[in-house]
């Protein structure tokens, strides 16, 4: 399952929350046990329970424009785009947090 929303065009981002996908049930703590939402707030990626509670910031570098979620083996992965000095960077990040992995950069 893959569903994403661009920050610039989504009216719902005015409130700071857009549901992008229900993540895999299981081992990513209480959030993923019942599904999760991912969203952009203040140009960073956040994850929360479906009702918006327990929001947790996953990134702090800023300039994120897009986040999507995909069900996969192990911890669910989040795809993202981020504006950087080199252009737009595309990558993945575990819904459990940790270091992001750059997949490509487009100048």
Residue frames as a rotation matrix with the C-alpha (Angstrom) as fourth column:
UNK 1
0.587 0.810 0.000 0.00
0.810 -0.587 0.000 0.00
0.000 0.000 -1.000 0.00
UNK 2
-0.604 -0.792 -0.094 1.40
0.777 -0.611 0.154 3.38
-0.179 0.020 0.984 -0.93
UNK 3
0.502 0.774 0.386 -0.27
0.787 -0.594 0.167 6.74
0.359 0.219 -0.907 -0.51
UNK 4
-0.472 -0.743 -0.475 1.33
0.854 -0.519 -0.036 10.17
-0.220 -0.422 0.879 -0.25
UNK 5
0.733 0.674 0.094 0.42
0.680 -0.724 -0.115 13.82
-0.009 0.149 -0.989 -0.14
UNK 6
-0.259 -0.816 0.517 2.55
0.718 -0.521 -0.462 16.80
0.646 0.251 0.721 -1.19
UNK 7
-0.368 0.029 -0.929 2.89
0.842 -0.413 -0.346 19.38
-0.394 -0.910 0.128 1.56
UNK 8
-0.950 -0.113 -0.292 2.45
0.015 -0.947 0.320 22.36
-0.313 0.300 0.901 -0.76
UNK 9
-0.718 0.677 -0.161 -0.89
-0.361 -0.165 0.918 21.23
0.595 0.717 0.363 -2.21
UNK 10
-0.378 0.598 -0.707 -2.67
0.656 0.712 0.251 19.58
0.653 -0.368 -0.661 0.68
UNK 11
0.042 0.496 0.867 -5.18
-0.335 -0.811 0.480 21.75
0.941 -0.311 0.132 2.47
UNK 12
0.854 0.324 -0.408 -5.06
0.210 0.503 0.838 19.37
0.477 -0.801 0.362 5.41
UNK 13
-0.075 -0.953 -0.294 -1.46
0.851 0.093 -0.517 20.39
0.519 -0.289 0.804 6.08
UNK 14
-0.100 0.128 0.987 -2.83
-0.260 -0.961 0.098 23.66
0.960 -0.247 0.129 7.41
UNK 15
0.793 0.434 0.427 -3.77
-0.526 0.136 0.840 21.67
0.306 -0.891 0.336 10.50
UNK 16
-0.059 -0.957 0.283 -0.43
-0.998 0.053 -0.029 19.87
0.013 -0.284 -0.959 10.44
UNK 17
-0.472 -0.111 0.875 -1.67
-0.348 0.935 -0.069 16.30
-0.810 -0.337 -0.480 9.96
UNK 18
0.185 0.501 -0.846 -2.39
-0.978 0.176 -0.110 14.13
0.094 0.848 0.522 6.95
UNK 19
0.345 -0.059 0.937 -2.91
-0.307 0.936 0.172 10.40
-0.887 -0.347 0.305 7.11
UNK 20
-0.130 -0.479 -0.868 -0.69
-0.983 -0.053 0.176 8.75
-0.131 0.876 -0.464 4.53
UNK 21
-0.081 0.131 -0.988 -1.17
-0.439 0.885 0.154 5.05
0.895 0.446 -0.014 5.22
UNK 22
0.801 0.244 0.546 -1.95
-0.595 0.418 0.686 2.44
-0.061 -0.875 0.480 7.79
UNK 23
-0.158 -0.966 -0.203 1.30
-0.929 0.215 -0.301 0.79
0.334 0.141 -0.932 8.69
UNK 24
-0.158 -0.002 -0.987 1.95
-0.090 0.996 0.013 -2.86
0.983 0.091 -0.157 9.35
UNK 25
0.770 0.424 0.476 0.70
-0.528 0.005 0.849 -4.22
0.358 -0.905 0.228 12.65
UNK 26
0.672 -0.469 -0.574 3.28
0.471 0.868 -0.158 -5.60
0.572 -0.164 0.804 15.01
UNK 27
0.347 -0.687 -0.639 6.66
0.934 0.312 0.171 -4.70
0.082 -0.656 0.750 16.36
UNK 28
-0.448 -0.531 0.719 7.03
0.462 -0.826 -0.322 -0.92
0.765 0.188 0.616 16.14
UNK 29
-0.993 0.027 -0.119 5.64
0.099 -0.391 -0.915 -0.34
-0.071 -0.920 0.386 19.60
UNK 30
-0.375 0.918 -0.127 2.14
0.433 0.053 -0.900 0.76
-0.819 -0.393 -0.418 20.48
UNK 31
-0.246 0.284 -0.927 1.83
-0.643 -0.763 -0.063 2.97
-0.725 0.580 0.371 17.40
UNK 32
-0.612 -0.064 -0.788 2.11
-0.752 0.355 0.555 0.22
0.244 0.933 -0.266 14.82
UNK 33
-0.933 0.269 0.239 0.10
0.118 0.856 -0.503 -2.25
-0.340 -0.441 -0.831 16.89
UNK 34
0.001 0.999 0.042 -3.12
0.539 0.035 -0.841 -0.59
-0.842 0.024 -0.539 15.75
UNK 35
0.360 0.029 0.933 -1.85
0.892 -0.303 -0.335 1.21
0.272 0.953 -0.135 12.66
UNK 36
-0.177 -0.499 -0.848 -0.22
0.634 -0.717 0.290 4.61
-0.753 -0.486 0.444 12.42
UNK 37
0.896 0.289 0.336 -0.31
0.443 -0.585 -0.679 7.83
0.000 0.758 -0.652 10.51
UNK 38
-0.261 -0.952 -0.160 2.69
0.871 -0.304 0.386 9.70
-0.416 -0.039 0.909 9.21
UNK 39
0.783 0.548 0.295 2.64
0.618 -0.739 -0.268 13.40
0.071 0.393 -0.917 8.45
UNK 40
-0.341 -0.832 0.438 4.73
0.715 -0.532 -0.453 16.52
0.610 0.159 0.776 7.91
UNK 41
0.839 0.472 -0.270 4.69
0.537 -0.640 0.549 19.09
0.087 -0.606 -0.791 10.71
UNK 42
0.772 -0.546 -0.327 7.00
-0.345 -0.791 0.505 22.09
-0.534 -0.276 -0.799 10.71
UNK 43
0.515 -0.492 -0.702 8.84
-0.802 0.014 -0.597 20.55
0.303 0.871 -0.387 7.72
UNK 44
-0.673 -0.694 0.256 9.73
-0.740 0.638 -0.216 17.34
-0.014 -0.334 -0.942 9.61
UNK 45
-0.241 0.538 -0.807 8.34
-0.277 0.759 0.589 13.79
0.930 0.366 -0.034 9.58
UNK 46
-0.522 0.216 0.825 6.15
-0.842 0.028 -0.539 12.67
-0.140 -0.976 0.167 12.48
UNK 47
-0.587 0.421 -0.691 4.30
0.047 0.871 0.490 9.43
0.808 0.255 -0.531 13.34
UNK 48
-0.649 0.453 0.611 1.22
-0.757 -0.303 -0.579 9.05
-0.077 -0.838 0.540 15.56
UNK 49
-0.707 0.564 0.427 -1.60
0.353 0.805 -0.477 6.71
-0.613 -0.187 -0.768 16.49
UNK 50
-0.558 0.522 0.646 -4.62
0.763 0.015 0.647 6.84
0.328 0.853 -0.406 14.11
UNK 51
0.547 0.811 -0.206 -6.43
0.824 -0.479 0.303 9.25
0.147 -0.336 -0.930 16.45
UNK 52
0.496 -0.442 0.748 -3.41
0.032 -0.851 -0.524 11.61
0.868 0.284 -0.408 16.46
UNK 53
0.910 -0.161 0.382 -2.29
-0.405 -0.151 0.902 10.76
-0.088 -0.975 -0.202 19.98
UNK 54
0.573 -0.762 0.302 1.27
0.277 0.526 0.804 9.78
-0.772 -0.377 0.512 20.91
UNK 55
0.964 -0.244 0.103 2.79
0.013 -0.347 -0.938 11.90
0.264 0.906 -0.331 18.13
UNK 56
0.482 -0.876 -0.021 6.53
0.326 0.157 0.932 11.37
-0.814 -0.456 0.361 17.86
UNK 57
0.726 -0.311 -0.613 8.95
-0.639 -0.633 -0.436 13.38
-0.253 0.709 -0.659 15.71
UNK 58
0.800 -0.415 0.434 11.16
0.457 0.890 0.010 11.13
-0.390 0.190 0.901 13.54
UNK 59
0.072 -0.785 0.615 13.33
0.915 -0.194 -0.355 13.78
0.398 0.588 0.704 11.83
UNK 60
0.484 0.077 -0.872 14.77
0.599 -0.756 0.265 17.17
-0.638 -0.650 -0.412 12.78
UNK 61
-0.551 -0.814 0.185 16.72
0.671 -0.300 0.678 18.35
-0.496 0.498 0.711 9.70
UNK 62
0.023 0.671 -0.741 13.68
-0.096 -0.736 -0.670 20.11
-0.995 0.086 0.048 8.17
UNK 63
-0.389 -0.079 -0.918 12.77
-0.826 -0.411 0.386 20.83
-0.408 0.908 0.095 4.54
UNK 64
-0.836 0.218 0.504 10.78
0.316 0.941 0.119 17.58
-0.448 0.259 -0.856 4.12
UNK 65
-0.696 0.578 -0.427 8.07
-0.715 -0.614 0.335 17.96
-0.068 0.538 0.840 1.49
UNK 66
0.243 0.719 -0.652 6.53
-0.780 0.544 0.309 14.51
0.576 0.434 0.693 1.16
UNK 67
-0.705 -0.407 0.581 6.16
-0.657 0.683 -0.319 11.35
-0.268 -0.606 -0.749 3.22
UNK 68
0.269 0.768 -0.581 4.54
-0.806 0.510 0.301 8.04
0.528 0.387 0.756 2.33
UNK 69
-0.171 -0.274 0.946 4.33
-0.809 0.587 0.024 4.71
-0.562 -0.762 -0.322 4.09
UNK 70
0.080 0.147 -0.986 4.69
-0.765 0.644 0.034 1.20
0.640 0.751 0.163 2.76
UNK 71
0.752 0.196 0.629 4.01
-0.563 0.687 0.459 -2.12
-0.342 -0.699 0.627 4.41
UNK 72
0.263 -0.725 -0.637 7.06
-0.630 0.371 -0.682 -4.33
0.731 0.581 -0.359 4.37
UNK 73
0.453 -0.217 -0.865 8.98
0.524 0.849 0.061 -7.00
0.721 -0.481 0.499 6.23
UNK 74
-0.482 -0.635 -0.604 10.15
0.858 -0.201 -0.473 -5.90
0.179 -0.746 0.642 9.67
UNK 75
-0.295 0.333 -0.896 9.57
0.421 -0.796 -0.434 -2.29
-0.858 -0.505 0.094 10.65
UNK 76
0.647 0.578 0.497 7.49
0.714 -0.231 -0.661 -0.34
-0.267 0.782 -0.562 8.11
UNK 77
-0.539 -0.839 0.072 9.49
0.784 -0.469 0.405 1.99
-0.307 0.275 0.911 5.87
UNK 78
0.553 0.625 -0.551 8.62
0.360 -0.776 -0.518 5.60
-0.751 0.088 -0.654 5.11
UNK 79
-0.104 -0.534 0.839 9.52
0.987 -0.161 0.019 7.16
0.125 0.830 0.544 1.77
UNK 80
0.475 0.245 -0.845 10.27
0.486 -0.873 0.020 10.88
-0.733 -0.421 -0.534 1.71
UNK 81
0.224 -0.508 0.832 11.49
0.776 -0.423 -0.468 13.82
0.590 0.750 0.299 -0.32
UNK 82
0.530 -0.183 -0.828 13.55
0.626 -0.575 0.527 16.61
-0.573 -0.797 -0.190 1.19
UNK 83
0.880 -0.278 0.384 14.90
0.097 -0.687 -0.720 19.85
0.464 0.671 -0.578 -0.24
UNK 84
0.514 -0.799 -0.312 18.69
0.632 0.107 0.767 20.02
-0.580 -0.592 0.560 0.25
UNK 85
0.229 -0.540 -0.810 21.53
-0.400 -0.811 0.428 22.18
-0.888 0.226 -0.402 -1.04
UNK 86
-0.800 -0.569 0.191 22.17
-0.125 0.469 0.874 19.54
-0.587 0.676 -0.446 -3.73
UNK 87
-0.684 0.647 -0.336 18.52
-0.461 -0.028 0.887 19.48
0.565 0.762 0.317 -4.90
UNK 88
0.360 0.846 0.393 15.63
-0.918 0.246 0.311 17.23
0.167 -0.473 0.865 -3.96
UNK 89
-0.790 -0.614 0.010 16.71
-0.591 0.755 -0.284 14.12
0.167 -0.230 -0.959 -2.04
UNK 90
0.417 0.866 -0.276 14.57
-0.732 0.500 0.462 10.99
0.538 0.009 0.843 -2.07
UNK 91
-0.691 -0.716 -0.099 15.04
-0.499 0.571 -0.652 8.32
0.523 -0.402 -0.752 0.55
UNK 92
0.308 0.734 -0.605 13.63
0.091 0.610 0.787 5.94
0.947 -0.297 0.121 3.13
UNK 93
-0.584 -0.349 0.733 13.39
-0.681 -0.281 -0.677 5.94
0.442 -0.894 -0.074 6.90
UNK 94
-0.670 0.352 -0.653 12.22
0.489 0.871 -0.033 3.24
0.558 -0.342 -0.756 9.29
UNK 95
0.254 0.855 0.452 8.94
-0.055 -0.454 0.889 4.05
0.966 -0.251 -0.068 11.06
UNK 96
0.664 -0.102 -0.740 10.79
0.717 0.365 0.593 2.99
0.210 -0.925 0.316 14.23
UNK 97
0.909 -0.376 -0.178 13.19
-0.305 -0.893 0.331 5.92
-0.283 -0.247 -0.927 13.71
UNK 98
0.299 -0.892 0.338 16.93
0.523 0.450 0.724 5.95
-0.798 -0.040 0.601 13.15
UNK 99
-0.516 -0.641 -0.568 19.14
-0.144 -0.589 0.795 7.09
-0.844 0.492 0.212 10.29
UNK 100
0.670 0.711 -0.216 17.55
-0.292 -0.016 -0.956 7.81
-0.683 0.703 0.197 6.94
UNK 101
-0.258 -0.702 0.664 18.94
0.498 0.492 0.714 6.29
-0.828 0.514 0.223 3.74
UNK 102
-0.021 0.175 -0.984 19.26
-0.661 -0.741 -0.118 8.42
-0.750 0.649 0.131 0.61
UNK 103
0.320 0.209 0.924 18.08
0.481 0.804 -0.349 6.64
-0.816 0.556 0.157 -2.55
UNK 104
-0.069 -0.315 0.947 18.61
0.974 -0.228 -0.005 9.45
0.217 0.921 0.322 -5.10
UNK 105
-0.092 0.042 -0.995 19.15
0.369 -0.927 -0.073 13.18
-0.925 -0.374 0.069 -5.41
UNK 106
0.200 0.231 0.952 17.82
0.976 -0.127 -0.175 15.25
0.080 0.965 -0.250 -8.29
UNK 107
-0.700 -0.583 -0.413 19.49
0.607 -0.790 0.086 18.61
-0.376 -0.190 0.907 -8.89
